[in-house]
């Protein structure tokens, strides 16, 4: 399923445009989170990348 709704990263306005925000001209992105699967093959790698980026404390 394609997501039609987009959210501006600058002002937070919602729009259907794919290229830029009609209010401020800022970039837009899909505001929906990715689907969750209990059989996630890449969970280990995402966890490692977050840990390396400092988003997760080292002692966890």
N, C-alpha and C positions, 0 to 999 in steps of 0.2 A: 504494500500500500504506500502510495506517495503522500507525504505530508505537504499540505498546502500552506499552512500557517507558518509565518516567520516572525522573529522578534529582533528588533534592533539592538545591537550591543552597546550603542551610545546612550540613547534616550529611553529604551525599554518599551517603545511602542510596538504594537502588533500590526502586521500587514500581510497581504497576500503577494506582494511583489517579491521577486527572487533576487534582484540585483542590488537595490539600495533602499533605504528608508525614505518614504515620501516626505517626512517631516524634516529630518536633519541631514539626510544623505549618507548616513552611516551604514556600515556593513550589517547584514542580517544573517541570522542563523536559525536552524530548526530548534524550537524550544523544548521538544519532547525528549525524554531520556531514552537511551537504547533499551530494547526489550531484554528482560531478564530470563535467563535459562539456568536451571540448576545443573545442567551438564555443560557448563561454560568451559570451553577448551583453553581459553586465553586468560583466565582469571589469574593464574600464577604470574604471567608476564605483566599484566596491568598492575598487580600488586607490587612487583619488583620495580617497575618504572615510577610508581608513586613514591616508593620508599627512597629511591635514588634522587627524586626531585625534591625531597624534604617535606612532602605532604603528609607522610606517616612517620611518627617517631621511630628511631632506630631500635628501641627496646621492645617493640611489639613483635 
